[in-house]
């Protein structure tokens, strides 16, 4: 398996990891905040569903444009303004799955050398396609830990 294929495989696998972490949780459990000061599982999933397309847009820009500008976004502003507790967890998961499926198809068509292409983030400076792809992959992995923490606090582990 090439490095690109491995990166794509890991990126796509994030959706199953997230879905598995949430398996069997009721709507009430998804909205619960069993860990003080932390988002609910639904809020975590909404955050991921909002930011996965942002990661995909950044990757598309880096693939298609020369040194594109990449804009940051404040997760707390999104969480406060975008009705996270009124959204549907299954719909949010599907957004992540479709985004990653589409992006994986795009990534599979480009040469591995494209991983070195860069965009310029307004807060983080130069970011290569590889760094963006690894970041998107790690983003889900990072937040799955919080979902598992909530499962444990709810006695679901």
Secondary structure, DSSP 8 states (H G I E B T S, - for coil): --HHHHHHHHHHHHHHHHHHHHTT--HHHHH---STTS--HHHHHHHHHHHHHHHHHHHHHHHHSSS-EE----HHHHHHHTTGGGS-HHHHHHHHHHHHHHHHHHHTTS-GGGGG-EEEETTTEEEEHHHHHHHHHHHHHHHHHHHHHHHHHTT--
